[in-house]
Amino acid sequence: MLRDFFTYNRTERELRPQIPLFAAAFGAGVVAGTWKPHEADLVGEGYRSVITQAGFGFLANWVGEFAPDAKRILRRKKGEETSTGRN
């Protein structure tokens, strides 16, 4: 989860906050909120956009972390079924 809020700097040794990512998400939410009819809470739209970015970022990091292991396990099980003659 922390990887969603921090990234490595150019040295690849120190962590730094991902401020531009979330500032852009906030700005996008505010801009998108201006297009909605009767929307007065632009700051709220920005915060909802930041929360959405954090959620999808967490999901993408989680899938990227565990998908290779899951894929390897599923391939192994599929290979075991075909080698025993079961389909």
N, C-alpha and C positions, 0 to 999 in steps of 0.2 A: 504494500500500500504506500509506503514512503517513496517508492520509486516514481509514483505518479506526481509527487510534489517536488522532488529533487532530481537533479541530473549531475553528471560529472562535468567538471570544467575541462579546459583544453589539455591539461596535464593527465586527465583520466585518473586522478588520485584524490581529488577533493570534490565534495558535493557542494552544489549551489542550488538555490531555489529556482524553480521554473516560473519566475515572475512573468516573462513575456507571454508564455502560453496562456496563463490565466487572465492576464490583462487583456489579451486579444479576445478571449472568450467573453469577458465582461463587456468589452466594447461591442462585440458582435450582438450580444443580447440587448444592449441599449439601442443599437441601430435597428435591429429587427423589431424592437418594441415600438419604434416610432411609426412603423407601417401599420400597426394594429389600430383599429378604430376604438376610440374611447379608452385608450390605455394611458393612465396617468402615472403609473409606478414604473418608470424606466429603470430606476436603480434595482428594483425587485426583479425585473426582467434580466438585468445583467447578472445578478446573483444566481438566478435560476440557471442561466447559461453556464456559469462557473461550476455549479453543482453537477450539471449534466456532463460537462467536460471531465470533471473528476471521476464521475461514475464510469463513463465510457473509457477513460484512460486506464482506470483500474481493471476493467474487464479485458481490455486489449493486452495489458501487461500480464494478467493472469493466464489468458489463453496462450500468449507467446511463451510463457514459462512452462506450462504443463502440457501443451499440445504435442510436442515431440515425444514425450514419454507415453502419453495416451496412444498416440499413433503406433509407436513401437509395440506396445502391449497388444493392441488390436491386431496388428499384423502377425504377431507371434501366435495368437489364438486362432486366427484364420488359417495360418500355415499348419498348425497342429491338426485342425479339423480335416484339411485336405489330405494330409499325410496319412491319416488313419482311415481314409476312404469315405468319411462323412462329408456331406456338402451342406 
